[in-house]
Amino acid sequence: MDFYEVIKTAGTARYYKEDPIPDDVLTRVLDAARWAPQGGNRQPNRYVVVRDPAKKQALRELYFPLWRNYLEAAGVGEIAIRGNAIPKLLKDADIFADNFHKVPVIVVVCAHMEDIHPTDLELERDPIVYGASVYPAVQNMLLAARAEGLGGSLTTLLCAEEPKVKALLNIPDGYATAAHVALGYLSVPFPSKLTRLPLTDVVFSEEFGTPMYTAE
Ligand SMILES: Cc1cc2nc3c(=O)[nH]c(=O)nc-3n(C[C@H](O)[C@H](O)[C@H](O)COP(=O)(O)O)c2cc1C
């Protein structure tokens, strides 16, 4: 597949077939993750591949109430969601949450916190650099999945239940759960176009606010 086609059509998958992912395909997807850059090349990420139905069911029982709280907050405007298809997004995500346990693979992304060196701790805002050594690998995984014809979803809601997830999967002290990535073949077509802001709105030249591109 063309590289840019992969990027532009790797949307968040909500509807999965229950067919298993062949081992060689899954291996290539996981292998893609480890080539991502990390601060100091300290390689903090570890991945727990969950395929066991009982474990996936347990994850679903933890995920679903978190999702429903989010849905409620989104419904009353406490959490902002962008776009012109919000009801569809929420409906799709609700069905995804209900069927979380049926997704063939859930990859729990674990980060060894000692190997993360955030460079923005002294600023008067919440740090954002913590995730910078972790999520490039997740995106590698998602793009590799798309190139292999698999759908994928990056989720972080379940991170709120980290102690329970760590107990379920025997994740040692010192590791944080950074994401839960769903992977599987889709039961619907891939999106042909994701909803994103145009280049004219997001790229500036030399100083913030001076557009680098103009709309055609
Ligand atoms: C950091 C992050 C966390 C996310 N967490 C969740 C989640 O917990 N549950 C979920 O259903 N989707 C989650 N998503 C998916 C987003 O809702 C999705 O990327 C967004 O709606 C855009 O959809 P699209 O990529 O299909 O265009 C997350 C995405 C990101 C980048």
The ligand as a MOL file (V3000), in Angstrom:
LIG
                    3D

  0  0  0     0  0            999 V3000
M  V30 BEGIN CTAB
M  V30 COUNTS 31 33 0 0 0
M  V30 BEGIN ATOM
M  V30 1 C -4.7940 9.7040 22.9110 0
M  V30 2 C -6.0320 9.0730 22.3650 0
M  V30 3 C -6.8890 8.3980 23.2150 0
M  V30 4 C -8.0450 7.8060 22.7280 0
M  V30 5 N -8.8330 7.0880 23.5850 0
M  V30 6 C -9.9420 6.5020 23.1150 0
M  V30 7 C -10.7370 5.7020 23.9760 0
M  V30 8 O -10.4130 5.4820 25.1390 0
M  V30 9 N -11.8490 5.1490 23.4720 0
M  V30 10 C -12.2170 5.3300 22.1730 0
M  V30 11 O -13.2700 4.8010 21.7760 0
M  V30 12 N -11.4800 6.0490 21.3190 0
M  V30 13 C -10.3430 6.6320 21.7580 0
M  V30 14 N -9.5460 7.3600 20.9040 0
M  V30 15 C -9.9300 7.4620 19.4820 0
M  V30 16 C -10.4260 8.8610 19.1170 0
M  V30 17 O -11.7320 9.0210 19.5750 0
M  V30 18 C -10.3360 9.0180 17.5920 0
M  V30 19 O -8.9650 9.0200 17.2150 0
M  V30 20 C -10.9530 10.3100 17.0940 0
M  V30 21 O -12.3340 10.3070 17.3330 0
M  V30 22 C -10.7300 10.4860 15.6050 0
M  V30 23 O -11.2320 9.3830 14.9240 0
M  V30 24 P -10.5740 8.9180 13.5570 0
M  V30 25 O -9.1420 8.6490 13.8620 0
M  V30 26 O -11.3140 7.6830 13.1510 0
M  V30 27 O -10.7570 10.0440 12.6010 0
M  V30 28 C -8.3800 7.9210 21.3510 0
M  V30 29 C -7.4810 8.5610 20.4830 0
M  V30 30 C -6.3250 9.1120 20.9780 0
M  V30 31 C -5.3630 9.7810 20.0170 0
M  V30 END ATOM
M  V30 BEGIN BOND
M  V30 1 1 1 2
M  V30 2 1 2 3
M  V30 3 2 2 30
M  V30 4 2 3 4
M  V30 5 1 4 5
M  V30 6 1 4 28
M  V30 7 2 5 6
M  V30 8 1 6 7
M  V30 9 1 6 13
M  V30 10 2 7 8
M  V30 11 1 7 9
M  V30 12 1 9 10
M  V30 13 2 10 11
M  V30 14 1 10 12
M  V30 15 2 12 13
M  V30 16 1 13 14
M  V30 17 1 14 15
M  V30 18 1 14 28
M  V30 19 1 15 16
M  V30 20 1 16 17
M  V30 21 1 16 18
M  V30 22 1 18 19
M  V30 23 1 18 20
M  V30 24 1 20 21
M  V30 25 1 20 22
M  V30 26 1 22 23
M  V30 27 1 23 24
M  V30 28 2 24 25
M  V30 29 1 24 26
M  V30 30 1 24 27
M  V30 31 2 28 29
M  V30 32 1 29 30
M  V30 33 1 30 31
M  V30 END BOND
M  V30 END CTAB
M  END
